[in-house]
Amino acid sequence: MKKIEAVIRPSRLHALKKALADIGITGMTVIEVGGFGRQRGHKEMFRGSEYEVDLLPKILMTLIIEEKNVEDVIDKMLAECYTGKFGDGKIFVSPIEEVIRIRTKERGREAI
């Protein structure tokens, strides 16, 4: 099993969820977060005053999937989240040793 974490633009969430559902991936955790990378935020105007926005709104999506689905999920994420501009996000893939469903005590693949 693998854990995929993706930091993406909030505007891409709906399209990505639909694309993942199309390939049978429906379980995920989504958290609204703030952060920055190379772009280091940006400046905005409010009531005539300029101010620095250094933590940009992002979405952190976490999925635990079978290893055989990793490349399909990554391909969908790249296709749906790419704009070619700074701030498109990052994808992190990590191994998962064990998954346990608390309600049923199922382990491994059955717990996903």
Backbone atoms as SQL, in Angstrom:
CREATE TABLE atoms (id INTEGER PRIMARY KEY, chain TEXT, resi INTEGER, resn TEXT, atom TEXT, x REAL, y REAL, z REAL);
INSERT INTO atoms VALUES
  (1, 'A', 1, 'MET', 'N', 0.829, -1.177, 0.000),
  (2, 'A', 1, 'MET', 'CA', 0.000, 0.000, 0.000),
  (3, 'A', 1, 'MET', 'C', 0.876, 1.244, 0.000),
  (4, 'A', 2, 'LYS', 'N', 0.310, 2.309, -0.557),
  (5, 'A', 2, 'LYS', 'CA', 1.025, 3.578, -0.639),
  (6, 'A', 2, 'LYS', 'C', 0.135, 4.706, -0.136),
  (7, 'A', 3, 'LYS', 'N', 0.779, 5.709, 0.407),
  (8, 'A', 3, 'LYS', 'CA', 0.101, 6.936, 0.811),
  (9, 'A', 3, 'LYS', 'C', 0.502, 8.010, -0.186),
  (10, 'A', 4, 'ILE', 'N', -0.488, 8.629, -0.794),
  (11, 'A', 4, 'ILE', 'CA', -0.227, 9.736, -1.706),
  (12, 'A', 4, 'ILE', 'C', -0.787, 10.992, -1.064),
  (13, 'A', 5, 'GLU', 'N', 0.079, 11.980, -0.898),
  (14, 'A', 5, 'GLU', 'CA', -0.338, 13.288, -0.408),
  (15, 'A', 5, 'GLU', 'C', -0.078, 14.280, -1.526),
  (16, 'A', 6, 'ALA', 'N', -1.067, 15.085, -1.814),
  (17, 'A', 6, 'ALA', 'CA', -0.924, 16.086, -2.867),
  (18, 'A', 6, 'ALA', 'C', -1.350, 17.435, -2.319),
  (19, 'A', 7, 'VAL', 'N', -0.515, 18.429, -2.533),
  (20, 'A', 7, 'VAL', 'CA', -0.847, 19.812, -2.213),
  (21, 'A', 7, 'VAL', 'C', -1.224, 20.452, -3.540),
  (22, 'A', 8, 'ILE', 'N', -2.487, 20.886, -3.659),
  (23, 'A', 8, 'ILE', 'CA', -2.992, 21.380, -4.937),
  (24, 'A', 8, 'ILE', 'C', -3.715, 22.714, -4.756),
  (25, 'A', 9, 'ARG', 'N', -4.008, 23.348, -5.882),
  (26, 'A', 9, 'ARG', 'CA', -4.807, 24.572, -5.879),
  (27, 'A', 9, 'ARG', 'C', -6.254, 24.216, -5.508),
  (28, 'A', 10, 'PRO', 'N', -6.903, 25.030, -4.672),
  (29, 'A', 10, 'PRO', 'CA', -8.300, 24.751, -4.324),
  (30, 'A', 10, 'PRO', 'C', -9.218, 24.670, -5.544),
  (31, 'A', 11, 'SER', 'N', -8.929, 25.436, -6.561),
  (32, 'A', 11, 'SER', 'CA', -9.781, 25.445, -7.756),
  (33, 'A', 11, 'SER', 'C', -9.736, 24.128, -8.533),
  (34, 'A', 12, 'ARG', 'N', -8.770, 23.270, -8.275),
  (35, 'A', 12, 'ARG', 'CA', -8.614, 22.014, -8.999),
  (36, 'A', 12, 'ARG', 'C', -9.224, 20.824, -8.256),
  (37, 'A', 13, 'LEU', 'N', -9.717, 21.035, -7.043),
  (38, 'A', 13, 'LEU', 'CA', -10.201, 19.928, -6.217),
  (39, 'A', 13, 'LEU', 'C', -11.365, 19.181, -6.866),
  (40, 'A', 14, 'HIS', 'N', -12.384, 19.889, -7.296),
  (41, 'A', 14, 'HIS', 'CA', -13.572, 19.226, -7.852),
  (42, 'A', 14, 'HIS', 'C', -13.215, 18.364, -9.069),
  (43, 'A', 15, 'ALA', 'N', -12.440, 18.913, -9.994),
  (44, 'A', 15, 'ALA', 'CA', -12.050, 18.167, -11.198),
  (45, 'A', 15, 'ALA', 'C', -11.211, 16.949, -10.839),
  (46, 'A', 16, 'LEU', 'N', -10.321, 17.095, -9.855),
  (47, 'A', 16, 'LEU', 'CA', -9.481, 15.966, -9.456),
  (48, 'A', 16, 'LEU', 'C', -10.307, 14.877, -8.784),
  (49, 'A', 17, 'LYS', 'N', -11.237, 15.245, -7.906),
  (50, 'A', 17, 'LYS', 'CA', -12.096, 14.239, -7.268),
  (51, 'A', 17, 'LYS', 'C', -12.881, 13.462, -8.315),
  (52, 'A', 18, 'LYS', 'N', -13.408, 14.143, -9.315),
  (53, 'A', 18, 'LYS', 'CA', -14.166, 13.475, -10.377),
  (54, 'A', 18, 'LYS', 'C', -13.266, 12.538, -11.182),
  (55, 'A', 19, 'ALA', 'N', -12.068, 12.999, -11.539),
  (56, 'A', 19, 'ALA', 'CA', -11.136, 12.173, -12.309),
  (57, 'A', 19, 'ALA', 'C', -10.722, 10.927, -11.524),
  (58, 'A', 20, 'LEU', 'N', -10.500, 11.073, -10.224),
  (59, 'A', 20, 'LEU', 'CA', -10.133, 9.919, -9.402),
  (60, 'A', 20, 'LEU', 'C', -11.307, 8.951, -9.263),
  (61, 'A', 21, 'ALA', 'N', -12.518, 9.479, -9.119),
  (62, 'A', 21, 'ALA', 'CA', -13.700, 8.616, -9.036),
  (63, 'A', 21, 'ALA', 'C', -13.877, 7.825, -10.325),
  (64, 'A', 22, 'ASP', 'N', -13.531, 8.427, -11.462),
  (65, 'A', 22, 'ASP', 'CA', -13.640, 7.749, -12.759),
  (66, 'A', 22, 'ASP', 'C', -12.748, 6.513, -12.850),
  (67, 'A', 23, 'ILE', 'N', -11.662, 6.486, -12.059),
  (68, 'A', 23, 'ILE', 'CA', -10.782, 5.304, -12.072),
  (69, 'A', 23, 'ILE', 'C', -10.982, 4.449, -10.819),
  (70, 'A', 24, 'GLY', 'N', -12.060, 4.719, -10.060),
  (71, 'A', 24, 'GLY', 'CA', -12.408, 3.878, -8.926),
  (72, 'A', 24, 'GLY', 'C', -11.815, 4.285, -7.589),
  (73, 'A', 25, 'ILE', 'N', -11.211, 5.462, -7.514),
  (74, 'A', 25, 'ILE', 'CA', -10.637, 5.942, -6.250),
  (75, 'A', 25, 'ILE', 'C', -11.637, 6.896, -5.618),
  (76, 'A', 26, 'THR', 'N', -12.212, 6.485, -4.487),
  (77, 'A', 26, 'THR', 'CA', -13.240, 7.317, -3.865),
  (78, 'A', 26, 'THR', 'C', -12.898, 7.730, -2.439),
  (79, 'A', 27, 'GLY', 'N', -12.045, 6.999, -1.760),
  (80, 'A', 27, 'GLY', 'CA', -11.701, 7.333, -0.386),
  (81, 'A', 27, 'GLY', 'C', -10.531, 8.297, -0.332),
  (82, 'A', 28, 'MET', 'N', -10.728, 9.412, 0.361),
  (83, 'A', 28, 'MET', 'CA', -9.660, 10.400, 0.489),
  (84, 'A', 28, 'MET', 'C', -9.949, 11.294, 1.678),
  (85, 'A', 29, 'THR', 'N', -8.932, 11.965, 2.139),
  (86, 'A', 29, 'THR', 'CA', -9.071, 12.990, 3.166),
  (87, 'A', 29, 'THR', 'C', -8.615, 14.296, 2.545),
  (88, 'A', 30, 'VAL', 'N', -9.404, 15.347, 2.733),
  (89, 'A', 30, 'VAL', 'CA', -9.091, 16.651, 2.148),
  (90, 'A', 30, 'VAL', 'C', -9.071, 17.681, 3.269),
  (91, 'A', 31, 'ILE', 'N', -7.989, 18.445, 3.332),
  (92, 'A', 31, 'ILE', 'CA', -7.824, 19.472, 4.362),
  (93, 'A', 31, 'ILE', 'C', -7.466, 20.790, 3.686),
  (94, 'A', 32, 'GLU', 'N', -8.123, 21.870, 4.100),
  (95, 'A', 32, 'GLU', 'CA', -7.749, 23.196, 3.615),
  (96, 'A', 32, 'GLU', 'C', -6.542, 23.659, 4.418),
  (97, 'A', 33, 'VAL', 'N', -5.476, 24.029, 3.713),
  (98, 'A', 33, 'VAL', 'CA', -4.235, 24.453, 4.365),
  (99, 'A', 33, 'VAL', 'C', -3.750, 25.749, 3.731),
  (100, 'A', 34, 'GLY', 'N', -2.716, 26.320, 4.299),
  (101, 'A', 34, 'GLY', 'CA', -2.071, 27.485, 3.719),
  (102, 'A', 34, 'GLY', 'C', -0.588, 27.207, 3.606),
  (103, 'A', 35, 'GLY', 'N', 0.034, 27.715, 2.569),
  (104, 'A', 35, 'GLY', 'CA', 1.460, 27.487, 2.417),
  (105, 'A', 35, 'GLY', 'C', 2.024, 28.270, 1.248),
  (106, 'A', 36, 'PHE', 'N', 3.315, 28.114, 1.054),
  (107, 'A', 36, 'PHE', 'CA', 3.971, 28.732, -0.093),
  (108, 'A', 36, 'PHE', 'C', 5.199, 27.931, -0.454),
  (109, 'A', 37, 'GLY', 'N', 5.605, 28.061, -1.680),
  (110, 'A', 37, 'GLY', 'CA', 6.823, 27.421, -2.172),
  (111, 'A', 37, 'GLY', 'C', 7.722, 28.483, -2.767),
  (112, 'A', 38, 'ARG', 'N', 8.132, 28.275, -3.976),
  (113, 'A', 38, 'ARG', 'CA', 9.028, 29.226, -4.632),
  (114, 'A', 38, 'ARG', 'C', 8.398, 30.591, -4.865),
  (115, 'A', 39, 'GLN', 'N', 7.069, 30.623, -5.016),
  (116, 'A', 39, 'GLN', 'CA', 6.438, 31.900, -5.332),
  (117, 'A', 39, 'GLN', 'C', 6.439, 32.859, -4.142),
  (118, 'A', 40, 'ARG', 'N', 6.609, 32.360, -2.934),
  (119, 'A', 40, 'ARG', 'CA', 6.711, 33.180, -1.728),
  (120, 'A', 40, 'ARG', 'C', 5.523, 34.116, -1.513),
  (121, 'A', 41, 'GLY', 'N', 4.343, 33.710, -1.915),
  (122, 'A', 41, 'GLY', 'CA', 3.162, 34.529, -1.717),
  (123, 'A', 41, 'GLY', 'C', 3.022, 35.587, -2.798),
  (124, 'A', 42, 'HIS', 'N', 2.178, 36.571, -2.543),
  (125, 'A', 42, 'HIS', 'CA', 1.981, 37.648, -3.497),
  (126, 'A', 42, 'HIS', 'C', 1.405, 38.867, -2.780),
  (127, 'A', 43, 'LYS', 'N', 1.367, 39.986, -3.485),
  (128, 'A', 43, 'LYS', 'CA', 0.833, 41.218, -2.916),
  (129, 'A', 43, 'LYS', 'C', -0.586, 41.436, -3.407),
  (130, 'A', 44, 'GLU', 'N', -1.422, 41.961, -2.519),
  (131, 'A', 44, 'GLU', 'CA', -2.804, 42.277, -2.866),
  (132, 'A', 44, 'GLU', 'C', -3.129, 43.668, -2.367),
  (133, 'A', 45, 'MET', 'N', -4.207, 44.230, -2.902),
  (134, 'A', 45, 'MET', 'CA', -4.669, 45.544, -2.480),
  (135, 'A', 45, 'MET', 'C', -5.976, 45.375, -1.701),
  (136, 'A', 46, 'PHE', 'N', -6.105, 46.096, -0.600),
  (137, 'A', 46, 'PHE', 'CA', -7.347, 46.118, 0.169),
  (138, 'A', 46, 'PHE', 'C', -7.576, 47.540, 0.632),
  (139, 'A', 47, 'ARG', 'N', -8.661, 48.139, 0.162),
  (140, 'A', 47, 'ARG', 'CA', -9.017, 49.511, 0.513),
  (141, 'A', 47, 'ARG', 'C', -7.863, 50.483, 0.287),
  (142, 'A', 48, 'GLY', 'N', -7.223, 50.313, -0.832),
  (143, 'A', 48, 'GLY', 'CA', -6.143, 51.216, -1.225),
  (144, 'A', 48, 'GLY', 'C', -4.782, 50.940, -0.615),
  (145, 'A', 49, 'SER', 'N', -4.685, 49.940, 0.250),
  (146, 'A', 49, 'SER', 'CA', -3.405, 49.606, 0.870),
  (147, 'A', 49, 'SER', 'C', -2.909, 48.268, 0.339),
  (148, 'A', 50, 'GLU', 'N', -1.626, 48.226, 0.051),
  (149, 'A', 50, 'GLU', 'CA', -1.017, 46.992, -0.417),
  (150, 'A', 50, 'GLU', 'C', -0.537, 46.177, 0.775),
  (151, 'A', 51, 'TYR', 'N', -0.774, 44.871, 0.736),
  (152, 'A', 51, 'TYR', 'CA', -0.280, 44.000, 1.792),
  (153, 'A', 51, 'TYR', 'C', 0.186, 42.684, 1.202),
  (154, 'A', 52, 'GLU', 'N', 1.059, 42.017, 1.929),
  (155, 'A', 52, 'GLU', 'CA', 1.675, 40.765, 1.491),
  (156, 'A', 52, 'GLU', 'C', 0.852, 39.579, 1.979),
  (157, 'A', 53, 'VAL', 'N', 0.484, 38.697, 1.042),
  (158, 'A', 53, 'VAL', 'CA', -0.170, 37.433, 1.387),
  (159, 'A', 53, 'VAL', 'C', 0.902, 36.366, 1.267),
  (160, 'A', 54, 'ASP', 'N', 1.410, 35.897, 2.418),
  (161, 'A', 54, 'ASP', 'CA', 2.530, 34.949, 2.352),
  (162, 'A', 54, 'ASP', 'C', 2.113, 33.497, 2.486),
  (163, 'A', 55, 'LEU', 'N', 0.920, 33.219, 2.994),
  (164, 'A', 55, 'LEU', 'CA', 0.416, 31.849, 3.042),
  (165, 'A', 55, 'LEU', 'C', -0.782, 31.758, 2.109),
  (166, 'A', 56, 'LEU', 'N', -0.566, 31.112, 0.989),
  (167, 'A', 56, 'LEU', 'CA', -1.616, 30.991, -0.014),
  (168, 'A', 56, 'LEU', 'C', -2.522, 29.807, 0.307),
  (169, 'A', 57, 'PRO', 'N', -3.828, 29.918, 0.025),
  (170, 'A', 57, 'PRO', 'CA', -4.724, 28.798, 0.285),
  (171, 'A', 57, 'PRO', 'C', -4.417, 27.621, -0.630),
  (172, 'A', 58, 'LYS', 'N', -4.334, 26.453, -0.044),
  (173, 'A', 58, 'LYS', 'CA', -4.065, 25.209, -0.772),
  (174, 'A', 58, 'LYS', 'C', -4.968, 24.113, -0.219),
  (175, 'A', 59, 'ILE', 'N', -4.999, 22.997, -0.912),
  (176, 'A', 59, 'ILE', 'CA', -5.705, 21.803, -0.464),
  (177, 'A', 59, 'ILE', 'C', -4.672, 20.698, -0.284),
  (178, 'A', 60, 'LEU', 'N', -4.741, 20.005, 0.846),
  (179, 'A', 60, 'LEU', 'CA', -3.907, 18.831, 1.078),
  (180, 'A', 60, 'LEU', 'C', -4.823, 17.611, 0.974),
  (181, 'A', 61, 'MET', 'N', -4.598, 16.819, -0.055),
  (182, 'A', 61, 'MET', 'CA', -5.389, 15.612, -0.291),
  (183, 'A', 61, 'MET', 'C', -4.529, 14.404, 0.056),
  (184, 'A', 62, 'THR', 'N', -5.085, 13.498, 0.864),
  (185, 'A', 62, 'THR', 'CA', -4.370, 12.288, 1.260),
  (186, 'A', 62, 'THR', 'C', -5.180, 11.072, 0.835),
  (187, 'A', 63, 'LEU', 'N', -4.505, 10.119, 0.187),
  (188, 'A', 63, 'LEU', 'CA', -5.135, 8.876, -0.248),
  (189, 'A', 63, 'LEU', 'C', -4.249, 7.706, 0.169),
  (190, 'A', 64, 'ILE', 'N', -4.864, 6.633, 0.600),
  (191, 'A', 64, 'ILE', 'CA', -4.149, 5.378, 0.831),
  (192, 'A', 64, 'ILE', 'C', -4.682, 4.413, -0.221),
  (193, 'A', 65, 'ILE', 'N', -3.785, 3.935, -1.066),
  (194, 'A', 65, 'ILE', 'CA', -4.216, 3.101, -2.190),
  (195, 'A', 65, 'ILE', 'C', -3.313, 1.882, -2.341),
  (196, 'A', 66, 'GLU', 'N', -3.781, 0.945, -3.133),
  (197, 'A', 66, 'GLU', 'CA', -2.948, -0.209, -3.458),
  (198, 'A', 66, 'GLU', 'C', -1.833, 0.234, -4.397),
  (199, 'A', 67, 'GLU', 'N', -0.710, -0.433, -4.294),
  (200, 'A', 67, 'GLU', 'CA', 0.465, -0.051, -5.077),
  (201, 'A', 67, 'GLU', 'C', 0.191, -0.086, -6.580),
  (202, 'A', 68, 'LYS', 'N', -0.658, -0.993, -7.029),
  (203, 'A', 68, 'LYS', 'CA', -0.935, -1.115, -8.461),
  (204, 'A', 68, 'LYS', 'C', -1.633, 0.124, -9.027),
  (205, 'A', 69, 'ASN', 'N', -2.256, 0.944, -8.175),
  (206, 'A', 69, 'ASN', 'CA', -2.979, 2.120, -8.635),
  (207, 'A', 69, 'ASN', 'C', -2.170, 3.415, -8.587),
  (208, 'A', 70, 'VAL', 'N', -0.953, 3.359, -8.086),
  (209, 'A', 70, 'VAL', 'CA', -0.167, 4.573, -7.864),
  (210, 'A', 70, 'VAL', 'C', 0.034, 5.375, -9.143),
  (211, 'A', 71, 'GLU', 'N', 0.493, 4.765, -10.200),
  (212, 'A', 71, 'GLU', 'CA', 0.779, 5.514, -11.431),
  (213, 'A', 71, 'GLU', 'C', -0.484, 6.105, -12.045),
  (214, 'A', 72, 'ASP', 'N', -1.604, 5.372, -11.975),
  (215, 'A', 72, 'ASP', 'CA', -2.868, 5.912, -12.492),
  (216, 'A', 72, 'ASP', 'C', -3.290, 7.149, -11.716),
  (217, 'A', 73, 'VAL', 'N', -3.158, 7.108, -10.391),
  (218, 'A', 73, 'VAL', 'CA', -3.525, 8.255, -9.557),
  (219, 'A', 73, 'VAL', 'C', -2.606, 9.441, -9.845),
  (220, 'A', 74, 'ILE', 'N', -1.314, 9.192, -9.935),
  (221, 'A', 74, 'ILE', 'CA', -0.373, 10.273, -10.236),
  (222, 'A', 74, 'ILE', 'C', -0.676, 10.888, -11.599),
  (223, 'A', 75, 'ASP', 'N', -0.948, 10.056, -12.594),
  (224, 'A', 75, 'ASP', 'CA', -1.287, 10.565, -13.933),
  (225, 'A', 75, 'ASP', 'C', -2.516, 11.466, -13.885),
  (226, 'A', 76, 'LYS', 'N', -3.550, 11.066, -13.138),
  (227, 'A', 76, 'LYS', 'CA', -4.759, 11.889, -13.011),
  (228, 'A', 76, 'LYS', 'C', -4.453, 13.201, -12.300),
  (229, 'A', 77, 'MET', 'N', -3.652, 13.134, -11.254),
  (230, 'A', 77, 'MET', 'CA', -3.294, 14.354, -10.525),
  (231, 'A', 77, 'MET', 'C', -2.526, 15.317, -11.419),
  (232, 'A', 78, 'LEU', 'N', -1.576, 14.798, -12.172),
  (233, 'A', 78, 'LEU', 'CA', -0.807, 15.656, -13.068),
  (234, 'A', 78, 'LEU', 'C', -1.686, 16.263, -14.155),
  (235, 'A', 79, 'ALA', 'N', -2.601, 15.478, -14.697),
  (236, 'A', 79, 'ALA', 'CA', -3.470, 15.973, -15.768),
  (237, 'A', 79, 'ALA', 'C', -4.444, 17.026, -15.263),
  (238, 'A', 80, 'GLU', 'N', -5.009, 16.830, -14.086),
  (239, 'A', 80, 'GLU', 'CA', -6.054, 17.725, -13.593),
  (240, 'A', 80, 'GLU', 'C', -5.527, 18.955, -12.871),
  (241, 'A', 81, 'CYS', 'N', -4.325, 18.901, -12.330),
  (242, 'A', 81, 'CYS', 'CA', -3.816, 20.006, -11.500),
  (243, 'A', 81, 'CYS', 'C', -2.786, 20.883, -12.196),
  (244, 'A', 82, 'TYR', 'N', -2.352, 20.513, -13.375),
  (245, 'A', 82, 'TYR', 'CA', -1.319, 21.268, -14.082),
  (246, 'A', 82, 'TYR', 'C', -1.874, 22.552, -14.702),
  (247, 'A', 83, 'THR', 'N', -1.231, 23.683, -14.393),
  (248, 'A', 83, 'THR', 'CA', -1.524, 24.942, -15.088),
  (249, 'A', 83, 'THR', 'C', -0.260, 25.493, -15.742),
  (250, 'A', 84, 'GLY', 'N', 0.891, 24.986, -15.308),
  (251, 'A', 84, 'GLY', 'CA', 2.156, 25.478, -15.840),
  (252, 'A', 84, 'GLY', 'C', 2.684, 26.694, -15.109),
  (253, 'A', 85, 'LYS', 'N', 2.009, 27.102, -14.042),
  (254, 'A', 85, 'LYS', 'CA', 2.424, 28.288, -13.286),
  (255, 'A', 85, 'LYS', 'C', 2.906, 27.875, -11.903),
  (256, 'A', 86, 'PHE', 'N', 3.678, 28.773, -11.264),
  (257, 'A', 86, 'PHE', 'CA', 4.088, 28.526, -9.888),
  (258, 'A', 86, 'PHE', 'C', 2.854, 28.288, -9.038),
  (259, 'A', 87, 'GLY', 'N', 2.951, 27.345, -8.105),
  (260, 'A', 87, 'GLY', 'CA', 1.833, 27.080, -7.199),
  (261, 'A', 87, 'GLY', 'C', 0.954, 25.921, -7.609),
  (262, 'A', 88, 'ASP', 'N', 1.324, 25.191, -8.667),
  (263, 'A', 88, 'ASP', 'CA', 0.524, 24.033, -9.075),
  (264, 'A', 88, 'ASP', 'C', 0.502, 22.960, -7.994),
  (265, 'A', 89, 'GLY', 'N', 1.552, 22.871, -7.180),
  (266, 'A', 89, 'GLY', 'CA', 1.553, 21.936, -6.061),
  (267, 'A', 89, 'GLY', 'C', 2.625, 20.878, -6.143),
  (268, 'A', 90, 'LYS', 'N', 2.492, 19.896, -5.274),
  (269, 'A', 90, 'LYS', 'CA', 3.446, 18.792, -5.176),
  (270, 'A', 90, 'LYS', 'C', 2.682, 17.511, -4.878),
  (271, 'A', 91, 'ILE', 'N', 3.288, 16.385, -5.254),
  (272, 'A', 91, 'ILE', 'CA', 2.752, 15.062, -4.946),
  (273, 'A', 91, 'ILE', 'C', 3.834, 14.297, -4.193),
  (274, 'A', 92, 'PHE', 'N', 3.455, 13.709, -3.068),
  (275, 'A', 92, 'PHE', 'CA', 4.380, 12.922, -2.256),
  (276, 'A', 92, 'PHE', 'C', 3.846, 11.495, -2.170),
  (277, 'A', 93, 'VAL', 'N', 4.722, 10.515, -2.367),
  (278, 'A', 93, 'VAL', 'CA', 4.328, 9.104, -2.303),
  (279, 'A', 93, 'VAL', 'C', 5.176, 8.433, -1.222),
  (280, 'A', 94, 'SER', 'N', 4.493, 7.754, -0.280),
  (281, 'A', 94, 'SER', 'CA', 5.172, 7.096, 0.830),
  (282, 'A', 94, 'SER', 'C', 4.632, 5.679, 1.003),
  (283, 'A', 95, 'PRO', 'N', 5.470, 4.770, 1.506),
  (284, 'A', 95, 'PRO', 'CA', 4.976, 3.422, 1.797),
  (285, 'A', 95, 'PRO', 'C', 4.132, 3.417, 3.073),
  (286, 'A', 96, 'ILE', 'N', 3.152, 2.536, 3.101),
  (287, 'A', 96, 'ILE', 'CA', 2.303, 2.346, 4.283),
  (288, 'A', 96, 'ILE', 'C', 2.484, 0.907, 4.753),
  (289, 'A', 97, 'GLU', 'N', 2.842, 0.740, 6.005),
  (290, 'A', 97, 'GLU', 'CA', 3.056, -0.598, 6.545),
  (291, 'A', 97, 'GLU', 'C', 1.762, -1.311, 6.889),
  (292, 'A', 98, 'GLU', 'N', 0.791, -0.592, 7.432),
  (293, 'A', 98, 'GLU', 'CA', -0.423, -1.245, 7.895),
  (294, 'A', 98, 'GLU', 'C', -1.582, -0.253, 7.897),
  (295, 'A', 99, 'VAL', 'N', -2.770, -0.760, 7.592),
  (296, 'A', 99, 'VAL', 'CA', -4.011, 0.004, 7.696),
  (297, 'A', 99, 'VAL', 'C', -4.982, -0.843, 8.494),
  (298, 'A', 100, 'ILE', 'N', -5.644, -0.215, 9.467),
  (299, 'A', 100, 'ILE', 'CA', -6.599, -0.928, 10.304),
  (300, 'A', 100, 'ILE', 'C', -7.883, -0.100, 10.372),
  (301, 'A', 101, 'ARG', 'N', -8.999, -0.712, 10.009),
  (302, 'A', 101, 'ARG', 'CA', -10.305, -0.048, 10.141),
  (303, 'A', 101, 'ARG', 'C', -10.766, -0.267, 11.576),
  (304, 'A', 102, 'ILE', 'N', -10.960, 0.810, 12.300),
  (305, 'A', 102, 'ILE', 'CA', -11.297, 0.719, 13.719),
  (306, 'A', 102, 'ILE', 'C', -12.633, 0.006, 13.935),
  (307, 'A', 103, 'ARG', 'N', -13.650, 0.339, 13.177),
  (308, 'A', 103, 'ARG', 'CA', -14.994, -0.217, 13.391),
  (309, 'A', 103, 'ARG', 'C', -15.031, -1.730, 13.280),
  (310, 'A', 104, 'THR', 'N', -14.385, -2.287, 12.242),
  (311, 'A', 104, 'THR', 'CA', -14.465, -3.729, 11.991),
  (312, 'A', 104, 'THR', 'C', -13.201, -4.492, 12.361),
  (313, 'A', 105, 'LYS', 'N', -12.149, -3.763, 12.667),
  (314, 'A', 105, 'LYS', 'CA', -10.831, -4.336, 12.968),
  (315, 'A', 105, 'LYS', 'C', -10.185, -5.014, 11.756),
  (316, 'A', 106, 'GLU', 'N', -10.705, -4.723, 10.558),
  (317, 'A', 106, 'GLU', 'CA', -10.095, -5.261, 9.342),
  (318, 'A', 106, 'GLU', 'C', -8.705, -4.658, 9.182),
  (319, 'A', 107, 'ARG', 'N', -7.827, -5.425, 8.551),
  (320, 'A', 107, 'ARG', 'CA', -6.456, -4.975, 8.337),
  (321, 'A', 107, 'ARG', 'C', -6.075, -5.084, 6.870),
  (322, 'A', 108, 'GLY', 'N', -5.088, -4.289, 6.489),
  (323, 'A', 108, 'GLY', 'CA', -4.542, -4.361, 5.142),
  (324, 'A', 108, 'GLY', 'C', -5.504, -3.882, 4.089),
  (325, 'A', 109, 'ARG', 'N', -5.496, -4.567, 2.967),
  (326, 'A', 109, 'ARG', 'CA', -6.291, -4.188, 1.798),
  (327, 'A', 109, 'ARG', 'C', -7.790, -4.042, 2.122),
  (328, 'A', 110, 'GLU', 'N', -8.319, -4.931, 2.947),
  (329, 'A', 110, 'GLU', 'CA', -9.728, -4.897, 3.299),
  (330, 'A', 110, 'GLU', 'C', -10.091, -3.628, 4.069),
  (331, 'A', 111, 'ALA', 'N', -9.138, -3.040, 4.756),
  (332, 'A', 111, 'ALA', 'CA', -9.384, -1.839, 5.558),
  (333, 'A', 111, 'ALA', 'C', -9.442, -0.574, 4.717),
  (334, 'A', 112, 'ILE', 'N', -8.937, -0.643, 3.492),
  (335, 'A', 112, 'ILE', 'CA', -8.972, 0.540, 2.624),
  (336, 'A', 112, 'ILE', 'C', -10.376, 0.690, 2.151);
